[in-house]
Amino acid sequence: MGVAIVAASVILGSRVLASADDTVAVWVVAEDAAAGEVLGPDDLETARLRFADDDRLARYFTVDDALPEALRLRRGLGAGDLLPRDALGEESLADIVELPVPVAPLLVPPAVTAGSVVDVYVSDRGATSGSQGRRVDTGPARPALAEVTVVDAPRPDDAFAASGDRQVVLAVEASAVSTFYGVLDAMIDPVVSIVRRG
């Protein structure tokens, strides 16, 4: 009788634990990958995660989904990122260009690397006025680029920069380049800063 009770407890406990595990196995990127790269089997890993709702889960590929034949990235992904459905495809790649942006090292989050998704803001130090050379308040920083992917972001000590700036190379739509430089040209003394998205 005692053995039967123990066996029943073990079976019941395993069923309770199994029902409590509501995680889902999904694909994640093993290493940083830039826009335009084609992922292969060695570039993907699996992870079990819990999602808040089905709508959020539907944004990503699970291991039970049939993956597209060509896993070409429309935007960069970082190591450990989930594989989003909207990150794959051939369209719009021809319109993507690489834009080098010089940024002061303290205005770039340390975690920004190839594959990071960032926003770019530009503020104006303004002109000086009066004999004391005081700065003119030119207002808050303006958004210049939104949700763009970092292609390369070498550390200042890894790449020579006479100005001391850190060069961050971004993958942007070709039409956004003139808009970005238009924002810079409209300012007297522009300062670029980068904000990393989750």
ABEGO torsion letter per residue (X at the ends): XAAAAAAAAAAAAAAAAAAABABBBBBBBABBBBBGBBBBAAABBBBBBBBABAAAAAABBBAABBBBABBBBABBBBBGBBBBAAABEABGAAABBBBBBBBBAAABBAABBBGBBBBBBBBBAEBBBEAAGBBBBAEBBBBABBGBBBABBBBAAABBBAAGBBBBBBBBBAAAAAAAAAAAAABABBBBBBBBBX
